[in-house]
């Protein structure tokens, strides 16, 4: 029902003062917007990363900026090494080294800062924020990103490996480097470690099922090593009570990746995306596949065209499934009013929310094809 405001008009003549009231009805969309804003501020994160959501909530609920809240949330996960796939000491590459990817996005200005294959610096999300705040660039990578971060005051150089990560690497080496991310090479990547060379007789046996139209075999995300302990990118979205939005991502990438690999984590529109006019998105999963589709950009644009968060998330997942039906991944979507939902493929997905009126973070569970 539309609300009514009353405007009192005072009309003065030579001898009379007249009062008249005029009823002005507010448009239903304006009322809906005001009611929706009661859900703000809100913090949403991939997975049951409750401590990260609490850290972000403390900032935004206290009047801090969404960008500062995103940094606080991701930093909490980096410090806690959430599930071993965020921060230092996890996901060693083929050489046993841990490297980090991170990205932060301002939904008001559309500014982005990101780092990829970051070495020797533990504070990946803070390095990404420095790129956004103090350069005209969007993404810095590798050793030069590390030098930049240290030159701007972050601690380093630091050893990002731990006994745990080195044990993971040693075990992998002892099992003939299985699984790995190579294909079409000799010696056979499925039975031994490298170094590898090009196999001139093989032609892409593991491309997507529909790429050639002849049913070539597909190597699933799980066969490449993506699973419940090799996926846990934190993608986080914060909307303050004024509707300002920020999004960010931090990860140490895929375990046993080829050195130099950069996944979807630092790519705006792939791992996360934000636009004050519409809403935001966070993603997790097989980043090598998901980044080819920019699913979070698609989610936000779908919501711009009128889709609900649930339908926008499902549509983005379905688009990837049509080409890679066996991929593992998940998305959450939130519109600018704080309405949220999620979608996934290949696993059960959980995301964590704390919003206005909630005493504690709440974990939502999404099943494939929900």
DODRENRO-588835 format. One record per residue (C-alpha): x negated, y negated, z; residue number from 1. Coordinates in Angstrom, 3 decimals. Layout:
% residues N
       c1       c2       c3 resi
        X        Y        Z  NUM
...
This chain:
% residues 370
       c1       c2       c3 resi
    0.000    0.000    0.000    1
   -1.318   -3.461   -0.899    2
   -2.021   -5.844    1.941    3
   -0.534   -9.358    1.971    4
   -2.163  -12.611    2.943    5
   -0.150  -15.806    3.384    6
   -1.230  -19.213    2.178    7
    0.338  -22.176    3.935    8
    0.830  -25.206    1.730    9
    1.209  -28.626    3.313   10
    3.095  -31.146    1.171   11
    3.117  -34.752    2.355   12
    5.628  -37.248    0.999   13
    6.318  -40.783    2.131   14
    8.560  -39.645    4.950   15
    8.384  -35.886    5.171   16
    5.850  -33.219    5.838   17
    6.897  -29.927    4.241   18
    5.438  -26.475    4.937   19
    5.657  -23.599    2.492   20
    4.183  -20.130    2.696   21
    3.167  -18.119   -0.352   22
    2.535  -14.376   -0.169   23
   -0.604  -13.255   -2.001   24
   -0.896   -9.494   -2.470   25
   -4.396   -8.023   -2.640   26
   -4.993   -5.649   -5.511   27
   -4.920   -1.969   -4.461   28
   -8.490   -1.495   -5.746   29
   -9.734   -4.203   -3.374   30
   -7.996   -2.522   -0.460   31
   -9.431    0.853   -1.428   32
  -12.896   -0.670   -1.577   33
  -12.519   -2.169    1.892   34
  -11.306    1.157    3.295   35
  -14.144    3.021    1.570   36
  -16.723    0.722    3.084   37
  -15.716    2.014    6.520   38
  -17.892    5.043    5.670   39
  -20.979    2.841    5.461   40
  -23.774    2.868    6.316   41
  -24.563    6.413    5.238   42
  -27.673    8.593    4.907   43
  -27.742   11.780    2.799   44
  -30.626   14.213    2.371   45
  -31.205   17.484    0.582   46
  -31.322   20.531    2.882   47
  -30.878   20.662    6.689   48
  -33.578   18.063    7.262   49
  -31.788   16.675   10.297   50
  -34.779   14.870   11.799   51
  -35.397   13.027    8.546   52
  -31.771   11.907    8.390   53
  -31.949   10.747   12.010   54
  -35.085    8.722   11.298   55
  -33.475    7.034    8.304   56
  -30.230    6.449   10.204   57
  -32.014    4.732   13.071   58
  -33.416    2.181   10.639   59
  -30.291    1.424    8.603   60
  -27.916    1.529   11.578   61
  -30.180   -0.967   13.331   62
  -29.903   -3.400   10.443   63
  -33.042   -2.339    8.579   64
  -33.186   -2.204    4.803   65
  -32.249    0.926    2.841   66
  -35.789    0.991    1.427   67
  -37.307    1.024    4.910   68
  -34.857    3.745    5.914   69
  -35.823    5.910    2.927   70
  -39.497    5.557    3.841   71
  -38.738    6.473    7.455   72
  -36.774    9.566    6.433   73
  -39.328   10.864    3.949   74
  -42.200   10.060    6.318   75
  -40.534   12.123    9.036   76
  -40.419   15.117    6.707   77
  -44.003   14.569    5.585   78
  -45.125   14.487    9.210   79
  -43.032   17.536   10.171   80
  -43.998   19.357    6.954   81
  -40.363   20.276    6.367   82
  -40.238   23.978    5.440   83
  -43.823   23.748    4.196   84
  -42.815   22.132    0.910   85
  -43.003   18.488    2.002   86
  -46.202   16.841    3.160   87
  -49.692   18.195    3.677   88
  -50.561   21.830    4.340   89
  -48.163   23.493    1.913   90
  -47.714   24.643   -1.694   91
  -51.386   25.173   -2.594   92
  -52.183   25.046   -6.293   93
  -54.261   27.639   -8.155   94
  -57.416   26.200   -6.596   95
  -55.948   26.247   -3.078   96
  -55.470   22.457   -2.923   97
  -52.328   20.684   -1.740   98
  -51.298   17.584   -3.685   99
  -48.276   15.349   -3.190  100
  -45.596   13.683   -5.323  101
  -43.242   10.919   -4.168  102
  -40.897    8.267   -5.511  103
  -38.785    5.412   -4.135  104
  -36.105    3.415   -5.968  105
  -34.283    0.177   -5.167  106
  -30.697    0.373   -6.413  107
  -30.340   -3.413   -6.323  108
  -33.292   -4.371   -8.537  109
  -33.875   -0.952  -10.179  110
  -37.527   -1.233   -9.141  111
  -39.342    2.088   -8.775  112
  -42.666    3.094   -7.259  113
  -44.096    6.597   -7.536  114
  -47.220    8.699   -7.138  115
  -47.996   12.089   -8.664  116
  -50.678   14.697   -7.930  117
  -51.799   12.516   -5.018  118
  -54.950   13.833   -3.344  119
  -56.544   13.086    0.040  120
  -53.665   10.887    1.323  121
  -50.913   12.272    3.579  122
  -48.489    9.328    3.346  123
  -47.066    9.960   -0.114  124
  -43.831    7.987    0.253  125
  -45.728    4.999    1.666  126
  -48.092    5.177   -1.293  127
  -45.076    5.121   -3.628  128
  -43.691    2.090   -1.774  129
  -47.040    0.311   -2.240  130
  -46.848    0.943   -5.989  131
  -43.375   -0.608   -6.071  132
  -44.151   -3.572   -3.830  133
  -47.619   -4.541   -5.041  134
  -47.919   -3.572   -8.719  135
  -46.003   -4.019  -11.953  136
  -46.327   -0.274  -12.593  137
  -43.910    2.538  -11.863  138
  -46.147    5.600  -11.485  139
  -49.786    6.205  -10.497  140
  -51.301    9.697  -10.540  141
  -54.246   11.778   -9.406  142
  -57.509   10.471   -8.007  143
  -56.760    6.907   -9.090  144
  -53.489    6.957   -7.166  145
  -55.420    8.120   -4.114  146
  -58.002    5.353   -4.484  147
  -55.210    2.805   -4.841  148
  -53.405    4.037   -1.717  149
  -56.554    3.998    0.403  150
  -57.538    0.575   -0.900  151
  -54.112   -0.707    0.182  152
  -54.640    0.449    3.743  153
  -53.346    4.016    3.969  154
  -55.447    6.524    5.876  155
  -57.856    8.633    3.862  156
  -59.568   10.450    2.438  157
  -57.970   13.320    4.351  158
  -57.951   17.067    3.905  159
  -54.409   18.055    2.909  160
  -55.066   21.780    3.341  161
  -54.453   23.764    6.526  162
  -55.273   27.291    7.644  163
  -51.709   28.225    6.731  164
  -51.938   26.873    3.182  165
  -55.319   28.523    2.616  166
  -53.926   31.847    3.833  167
  -51.085   31.513    1.312  168
  -53.637   30.900   -1.410  169
  -55.895   33.793   -0.350  170
  -52.964   36.208   -0.287  171
  -51.917   35.078   -3.758  172
  -55.425   35.614   -5.110  173
  -55.506   39.081   -3.554  174
  -52.285   40.029   -5.392  175
  -53.694   39.211   -8.842  176
  -52.343   35.655   -8.780  177
  -48.693   36.656   -8.972  178
  -46.473   34.806   -9.662  179
  -47.970   32.023  -11.748  180
  -46.969   29.424  -14.327  181
  -48.920   30.601  -17.383  182
  -47.598   32.128  -20.605  183
  -48.901   33.182  -24.012  184
  -52.456   33.671  -22.759  185
  -55.120   36.331  -22.399  186
  -55.835   38.121  -20.180  187
  -52.217   38.988  -19.406  188
  -50.940   36.418  -16.890  189
  -48.529   39.015  -15.537  190
  -51.216   41.322  -14.232  191
  -54.349   39.372  -13.381  192
  -55.898   36.021  -12.526  193
  -57.549   33.693  -15.014  194
  -59.373   31.953  -16.438  195
  -57.042   32.251  -19.413  196
  -57.317   31.577  -23.133  197
  -54.708   31.094  -25.833  198
  -53.169   34.290  -27.185  199
  -52.769   33.546  -30.878  200
  -50.307   36.389  -31.527  201
  -47.694   35.495  -28.914  202
  -44.928   33.001  -29.656  203
  -43.232   31.572  -26.572  204
  -41.603   34.713  -25.107  205
  -40.192   32.848  -22.117  206
  -38.446   29.914  -23.752  207
  -34.863   29.176  -22.797  208
  -32.313   31.811  -23.771  209
  -30.589   29.680  -26.412  210
  -33.626   27.878  -27.802  211
  -34.042   30.289  -30.701  212
  -30.538   31.715  -30.717  213
  -31.746   35.310  -30.705  214
  -31.611   36.256  -27.047  215
  -35.301   36.117  -26.191  216
  -36.044   37.144  -22.592  217
  -35.957   34.447  -19.966  218
  -38.260   34.244  -16.962  219
  -36.085   33.113  -14.086  220
  -36.942   30.377  -11.611  221
  -37.390   33.054   -8.931  222
  -39.817   34.988  -11.119  223
  -41.932   31.841  -11.329  224
  -41.916   31.633   -7.544  225
  -39.115   29.151   -6.888  226
  -37.093   30.230   -3.859  227
  -35.979   29.226   -0.410  228
  -39.585   28.632    0.699  229
  -40.798   26.995   -2.491  230
  -38.273   24.319   -3.267  231
  -37.780   22.002   -0.368  232
  -38.159   18.619   -1.910  233
  -36.623   16.007    0.319  234
  -34.475   13.698   -1.755  235
  -32.764   11.088    0.391  236
  -30.252    8.312   -0.260  237
  -29.412    5.424    2.059  238
  -26.522    2.958    1.637  239
  -26.239    0.117    4.122  240
  -23.000   -1.504    5.295  241
  -23.324   -4.146    2.569  242
  -23.446   -1.485   -0.140  243
  -27.158   -1.838   -0.934  244
  -28.621    1.503   -2.021  245
  -32.091    3.057   -2.048  246
  -33.234    6.559   -2.919  247
  -36.481    8.442   -2.532  248
  -38.199   11.786   -2.849  249
  -41.257   13.468   -1.358  250
  -42.681   16.929   -2.074  251
  -45.876   18.918   -2.345  252
  -44.557   20.579   -5.470  253
  -44.551   24.165   -6.653  254
  -46.692   26.739   -4.873  255
  -49.503   28.100   -7.070  256
  -48.930   25.411   -9.696  257
  -51.578   24.789  -12.333  258
  -53.818   21.969  -11.025  259
  -52.637   18.615  -12.343  260
  -48.988   19.642  -12.552  261
  -46.504   16.887  -11.722  262
  -42.899   17.925  -11.276  263
  -39.625   16.061  -11.081  264
  -40.382   14.508   -7.666  265
  -41.880   11.205   -8.854  266
  -39.631   10.861  -11.917  267
  -36.789    8.347  -11.549  268
  -33.545    9.916  -12.734  269
  -34.831   13.448  -12.202  270
  -35.322   13.921   -8.442  271
  -33.256   10.916   -7.377  272
  -31.652    7.755   -8.712  273
  -29.766    4.769   -7.308  274
  -27.655    1.903   -8.608  275
  -25.763   -0.453   -6.278  276
  -23.000   -0.796   -8.863  277
  -22.220    2.926   -8.848  278
  -23.916    5.166   -6.292  279
  -26.839    7.561   -6.091  280
  -28.042   11.138   -6.433  281
  -30.669   13.496   -5.021  282
  -31.906   16.764   -6.553  283
  -34.023   19.792   -5.659  284
  -35.031   23.027   -7.344  285
  -37.040   24.140  -10.361  286
  -38.408   20.717  -11.208  287
  -40.146   21.784  -14.409  288
  -36.744   22.558  -15.879  289
  -34.634   19.943  -14.119  290
  -36.824   16.998  -15.119  291
  -36.076   17.746  -18.770  292
  -32.445   16.763  -18.164  293
  -32.737   13.748  -15.819  294
  -29.805   15.140  -13.810  295
  -29.613   12.335  -11.259  296
  -29.496    9.693  -13.967  297
  -26.689   11.663  -15.580  298
  -24.813   11.931  -12.281  299
  -24.879    8.177  -11.714  300
  -23.852    7.426  -15.281  301
  -21.014    9.955  -15.047  302
  -19.740    8.262  -11.902  303
  -19.993    4.925  -13.730  304
  -17.622    6.371  -16.307  305
  -15.126    7.326  -13.591  306
  -16.065   10.872  -12.563  307
  -15.875   11.777   -8.888  308
  -19.123   12.726   -7.102  309
  -18.022   16.380   -7.187  310
  -17.308   16.383  -10.916  311
  -20.419   14.354  -11.735  312
  -22.677   16.755   -9.831  313
  -21.015   19.811  -11.353  314
  -21.260   18.388  -14.836  315
  -24.988   17.775  -14.483  316
  -25.634   21.308  -13.214  317
  -23.504   22.788  -16.010  318
  -25.482   20.867  -18.606  319
  -28.702   22.521  -17.441  320
  -27.045   25.958  -17.151  321
  -26.028   25.865  -20.800  322
  -29.708   25.917  -21.779  323
  -31.255   27.656  -18.748  324
  -28.547   29.847  -17.198  325
  -30.965   31.437  -14.706  326
  -32.514   28.253  -13.323  327
  -32.432   27.466   -9.603  328
  -31.441   23.952   -8.579  329
  -29.036   21.693   -6.723  330
  -27.727   18.127   -6.660  331
  -25.864   15.902   -4.245  332
  -23.971   12.841   -5.439  333
  -22.605    9.866   -3.519  334
  -20.644    6.901   -4.835  335
  -21.025    3.358   -3.552  336
  -18.112    3.833   -1.144  337
  -19.805    6.746    0.636  338
  -17.814    9.610   -0.918  339
  -20.144   12.550   -1.532  340
  -20.313   16.094   -2.892  341
  -22.779   18.578   -4.370  342
  -23.333   21.348   -6.902  343
  -25.911   24.103   -7.362  344
  -26.992   27.092   -9.408  345
  -28.886   30.213   -8.388  346
  -28.784   29.701   -4.617  347
  -26.710   28.348   -1.756  348
  -27.415   24.652   -1.249  349
  -27.121   22.569    1.903  350
  -27.341   18.830    2.349  351
  -27.225   16.663    5.471  352
  -25.142   13.535    6.053  353
  -24.805   10.928    8.737  354
  -22.389    8.088    8.185  355
  -20.430    5.477   10.062  356
  -18.335    7.037   12.807  357
  -20.446   10.207   12.992  358
  -22.257   10.891   16.280  359
  -24.694   13.366   14.730  360
  -25.801   14.456   11.262  361
  -23.546   17.032    9.623  362
  -24.725   19.774    7.284  363
  -22.593   20.573    4.213  364
  -22.900   23.908    2.404  365
  -22.340   24.296   -1.336  366
  -22.032   27.653   -3.064  367
  -22.805   28.177   -6.761  368
  -19.740   27.448   -8.908  369
  -17.928   25.713   -6.015  370
